[in-house]
């Protein structure tokens, strides 16, 4: 994984790669318009093409690190069979086929989008790990914004809260396994409420609706954290509180010291 101190260097490398592509196709376009090409331009084209091909694997790696796509999907015209095809901006950059060639503007757009992700991380001082968590926050926001609205009356059991969370996940088309996975840790067996396979993440639901629940839930969460982080990348807890937890910040402070653990208290 690329270290944070290297992001500025990566940005410069992608920018240089982009500028070489722009120069290459500008020379090609100018020579096409003039109907001839100078020897010096031919030499420069050959040099640029060699450098672009040599750097493609490294730039592709930079794309993969931040999850930026470079594959394009298309379908040929019906006159030639309407066959589907996939191509990518690296392997097909110099493809001259009428249907599968990659347009220069599209290549530049995708390179600029990748540069933008690294610039975002430099500006916000976030890491690639943080960037990969962004889609998870979209799921979290959906639950945070909608869970309270699901209840006219206070829920009595955790299963009621789990049912509503499952509905929210289904509406958002988030693939999840509910109570389907279990694994041993130490001398106990653990079964997460929800496993979001796409994010390698556990979502656990707690209901705080009676005196004593607050003190009971804290050790339960600590116990779950130790077990779940041996198998999953992130653990998210939603605590549905009906007025028992007075100081939410104090409740969460020691539970969220690990950046892979997130705790959200939803007030009824």
C-alpha positions in Angstrom: 0.0 0.0 0.0 1.2 3.5 -0.9 2.2 5.5 2.2 0.6 8.9 2.8 3.9 10.8 2.4 4.1 9.4 -1.2 0.7 10.8 -2.4 2.2 14.0 -3.8 4.8 12.1 -5.8 2.1 9.8 -7.1 0.1 12.8 -8.2 3.1 14.2 -10.1 3.7 10.8 -11.8 0.1 10.6 -13.0 0.1 14.2 -14.2 3.3 13.5 -16.2 1.7 10.4 -17.7 -1.4 12.4 -18.6 0.7 15.1 -20.2 2.7 12.6 -22.3 -0.6 11.2 -23.7 -1.8 14.7 -24.5 1.4 15.5 -26.3 1.4 12.2 -28.2 -2.1 12.7 -29.6 -1.5 16.4 -30.3 1.4 15.5 -32.5 -0.6 12.8 -34.2 -3.5 15.2 -34.8 -1.3 18.0 -36.1 0.5 15.7 -38.5 -2.9 14.3 -39.7 -4.2 17.8 -40.5 -1.0 18.8 -42.3 -0.8 15.6 -44.3 2.8 15.0 -43.4 5.1 14.4 -40.4 8.6 15.6 -39.7 11.3 13.3 -38.7 11.7 14.9 -35.3 8.0 14.4 -34.6 8.3 10.7 -35.6 11.1 10.3 -33.2 9.2 12.1 -30.4 6.1 9.9 -31.0 8.2 6.8 -30.7 9.8 8.1 -27.5 6.5 9.0 -26.0 4.8 5.7 -26.9 7.7 3.8 -25.3 7.6 5.8 -22.1 3.8 5.6 -21.9 3.9 1.8 -22.3 6.7 1.5 -19.7 4.8 3.6 -17.1 1.3 2.0 -17.7 1.7 -0.8 -15.2 2.7 1.6 -12.4 -0.1 4.1 -13.2 -2.6 1.1 -13.3 -1.3 0.2 -9.8 -2.0 3.7 -8.6 -5.6 3.4 -9.9 -6.1 0.1 -8.2 -4.8 1.5 -4.8 -7.7 4.0 -4.6 -10.3 1.9 -6.3 -10.5 4.1 -9.4 -11.9 2.3 -12.5 -10.2 2.1 -15.8 -12.3 -0.5 -17.6 -14.8 0.5 -20.2 -17.8 -1.5 -21.4 -19.3 -1.1 -24.8 -21.2 -2.8 -27.7 -20.3 -2.7 -31.3 -22.8 -1.5 -33.9 -25.5 -3.9 -35.1 -24.0 -3.9 -38.6 -20.9 -5.8 -37.3 -22.8 -8.1 -34.9 -23.6 -5.9 -31.9 -21.1 -7.9 -29.8 -20.3 -6.7 -26.3 -16.7 -5.8 -25.5 -14.6 -4.5 -22.6 -11.5 -2.5 -22.9 -9.3 -0.4 -20.6 -7.4 2.9 -21.0 -4.1 1.2 -20.6 -4.2 -1.8 -22.8 -6.2 -0.1 -25.6 -4.6 3.4 -25.6 -3.0 2.9 -29.0 -5.8 0.7 -30.4 -6.9 2.0 -33.7 -9.9 -0.2 -34.1 -13.0 1.9 -35.0 -15.2 0.5 -32.2 -12.9 -0.6 -29.4 -10.4 2.3 -29.4 -10.5 4.5 -26.3 -11.2 8.2 -26.9 -8.4 10.5 -25.7 -10.9 12.7 -23.8 -12.1 9.7 -21.9 -8.6 8.7 -21.0 -7.7 12.2 -19.8 -11.0 12.3 -17.7 -10.2 9.1 -16.0 -6.6 10.1 -15.2 -7.9 13.4 -13.8 -10.4 11.6 -11.6 -7.6 9.4 -10.2 -5.4 12.5 -9.6 -8.4 14.1 -7.8 -8.6 11.2 -5.4 -5.0 11.6 -4.4 -5.3 15.4 -4.2 -8.3 14.9 -1.9 -6.3 12.7 0.4 -3.4 15.2 0.5 -5.8 18.1 1.2 -7.8 16.2 3.9 -4.8 14.3 5.3 -6.8 11.1 4.8 -5.3 7.8 3.8 -6.2 5.1 1.3 -7.7 3.2 4.1 -10.0 6.2 4.9 -10.9 6.4 1.2 -12.0 2.8 1.1 -14.3 3.5 4.1 -16.3 6.2 2.2 -18.9 3.8 0.8 -19.5 2.4 4.3 -20.3 5.9 5.5 -23.1 6.1 2.9 -24.6 3.0 4.5 -24.1 4.5 8.0 -25.8 7.7 7.0 -28.8 5.9 5.6 -29.3 4.0 8.9 -28.7 7.2 11.0 -31.2 9.2 9.0 -33.9 6.6 8.8 -33.9 4.3 11.8 -35.7 6.6 14.2 -38.4 7.2 11.6 -39.2 3.5 11.6 -40.7 3.5 15.1 -43.9 5.1 16.2 -43.5 3.3 19.6 -40.4 2.4 21.5 -39.0 -0.9 20.4 -39.0 -3.6 23.1 -36.5 -6.1 21.7 -33.3 -5.9 19.7 -34.9 -8.0 17.0 -37.3 -5.2 16.2 -34.4 -2.8 15.6 -32.6 -5.4 13.6 -35.7 -5.9 11.4 -35.8 -2.2 10.6 -32.1 -2.0 9.9 -32.5 -4.9 7.5 -35.2 -3.1 5.6 -33.0 0.0 5.3 -30.2 -2.1 3.9 -32.5 -3.8 1.5 -33.9 -0.5 0.2 -30.3 0.7 -0.3 -29.6 -2.6 -2.1 -26.7 -3.4 0.3 -25.9 -7.1 0.3 -25.8 -8.5 3.8 -26.0 -11.7 5.7 -28.2 -11.6 8.8 -27.4 -14.1 11.6 -25.9 -16.4 9.0 -22.3 -16.4 10.0 -20.7 -17.7 13.2 -17.2 -18.3 14.3 -15.3 -19.3 17.4 -13.1 -16.9 19.4 -11.5 -18.0 22.6 -14.1 -20.2 24.3 -17.2 -18.6 22.8 -19.0 -18.6 19.5 -19.9 -15.3 17.9 -22.7 -14.6 15.4 -22.8 -11.0 14.0 -26.2 -9.4 13.4 -25.2 -8.4 9.9 -22.2 -9.0 7.7 -21.7 -6.6 4.8 -19.5 -8.8 2.7 -18.7 -6.1 0.1 -17.1 -4.0 2.8 -15.8 -6.9 5.0 -17.7 -5.2 7.8 -19.9 -6.3 10.7 -23.0 -4.3 11.8 -24.1 -5.0 15.3 -27.3 -3.7 16.9 -27.8 -2.9 20.6 -31.0 -1.8 22.3 -30.7 0.4 25.4 -34.2 0.6 26.9 -33.9 0.0 30.6 -31.8 1.0 33.6 -28.6 -0.9 33.7 -28.4 -1.4 30.0 -25.8 1.3 29.4 -23.3 -0.4 31.8 -24.2 -3.8 30.4 -23.8 -2.8 26.7 -20.2 -1.3 27.1 -18.5 -4.6 28.0 -20.6 -6.4 25.4 -19.3 -4.0 22.7 -15.7 -4.4 24.0 -16.1 -8.1 23.9 -17.5 -8.1 20.4 -14.7 -5.8 19.1 -12.0 -8.1 20.2 -13.6 -11.1 18.4 -14.9 -9.4 15.3 -11.7 -7.6 14.4 -9.9 -11.0 14.2 -12.2 -11.8 11.2 -13.5 -8.6 9.7 -12.0 -5.2 8.7 -14.5 -2.9 10.3 -17.1 -3.2 13.1 -20.1 -0.8 13.3 -22.4 -0.6 16.3 -25.8 1.0 16.3 -27.1 1.6 19.8 -30.8 2.4 19.8 -31.4 4.4 23.0 -34.8 5.3 24.4 -33.4 7.9 26.8 -31.1 5.9 29.1 -27.7 7.2 27.8 -27.3 10.8 29.1 -23.8 11.6 27.8 -23.3 10.0 24.3 -19.7 11.3 23.9 -18.7 9.8 27.2 -20.4 6.5 26.3 -18.4 6.3 23.0 -15.0 7.7 23.9 -13.2 4.5 24.9 -15.1 2.3 22.5 -13.9 4.2 19.4 -10.2 4.6 20.0 -9.6 2.0 17.3 -10.2 3.6 13.9 -11.7 0.3 12.7 -14.6 0.6 15.2 -17.5 3.0 14.8 -20.3 3.5 17.4 -23.5 5.4 16.7 -26.2 6.2 19.2 -29.6 6.6 17.7 -32.0 8.5 20.0 -35.7 7.6 20.1 
